[in-house]
Amino acid sequence: MAREFSLISMTGYGRGSASSNRFRVTIELRSVNGRFLEIRPKLPRSLIFLEPDLRSLLEVKIRRGVVDFTVTIQPLEPALSVHVAEDIATAYAKQAERLAEQFDISSGLTAMALLRLPGVAFTDDPASGFGEDIGEAAKEALGQALVALMEMRQSEGEKLGHVLRRELAEIKSHKEWIRKHREQLNQKHFKRLEQRIGSWMEKSRGVLDETRIYQEVAFYLDRADVTEELDRLAAHLKQCEEALGAAAAKSLGKRLEFLTQEMGREVNTIGAKSDLVEITNHVVEMKLTLEKIREQVQNLE
C-alpha cells in the first residue's frame, strides 16, 4: 500500500488488469495537472454502462487533475464462432441462378464467393455476452491501476516537496539579509539624501526651511521602511512551511498558489520602496525564485 504524504503531484500513471469468466479487462490511468478534476473516459461501446461506477471510484481518490482512463477487453478464448445466415445465402444463390438462366451465362458462384457476400457470414461480437462478472473484473482492474497511479503521484509529490522547501529557504535567506541590513541601508539612504539637501541649501543660500526639509526626509524614510512587508513575508513563509509539513492538507496546491501570489506582492512592494541596488538585487532573486515555486505548485493536487 502506498505511503501517505501531504504532497500529491497531479502527474502519474497506473495500470491494472483482472479477469472474468471469459474476458480480461485492462485499465490504464494517466493524469496531468489541471485546475479542477476532469475525468476523460475511453471505453468500448459495449462497456459504456460501467462508466458511472468507475468514475465514482476515481472521484473518491482524486481531487484535482485531468485523468484519462482507458478500458480494453480481451477474450480469454481466442477461437471465434462463425455463423451463416442461410436465408440470405439462399436468396443470393437463387438470384444468381435466375440471372444465369436469363442471360444464358454461367453463374460462377462458389461457396467461398457466397460467404464473402454482405450479411452471409458473421462472427460473435467478442464483447457480447460477457456476463455480470465483467463489472467486478473492471472494478478490480481499476483498483490496481489506482494504487499504482497514487503511488506515482505521491512519489512525485514528495520530490516536489523537497524542491519547494529548498526554494522557500532561499527566499527566507534573502528576506533575512534585508532585515539584518535594513538599518545600515537606511542610514546609507539618509546620508545620500542629506548630501543632496545640503547641496540644495547651499545653492539656495539658506532660503529653504531646514526644519521642514528634515521633516520631509523623515517622512520619506518612514515610507521607505520595509519592516511591515518583511513581517508579512515572514508570515507567508511560515504558512507555506506549515502547509508542507501537514499530515493531510486539503487543496494544498491551491493554498500554496495563493500564498505564492501574496509573497509576490510583498516582494514587489519591497522593491518599489527602495532604490538601493543592494536591496534590488535581493528582490530580483526572490522574484525569480517565486516564479519557480509558482510553476511547481501548479502541479500539486
Secondary structure, DSSP 8 states (H G I E B T S, - for coil): -----S--BS-EEEEEEEE-SSEEEEEEEEEE--SSEEEEEE--GGGGGGHHHHHHHHHHH--SEEEEEEEEEEESS----EEE-HHHHHHHHHHHHHHHHHHT------HHHHHHSTTTEEE--TTTT--THHHHHHHHHHHHHHHHHHHHHHHHHHHHHHHHHHHHHHHHHHHHHHHHTHHHHHHHHHHHHHHHHHHHHHHHTT-S-HHHHHHHHHHHHHHH--HHHHHHHHHHHHHHHHHHT-SS-TTHHHHHHHHHHHHHHHHHHHHHH---HHHHHHHHHHHHHHHHHHHHHTTB-
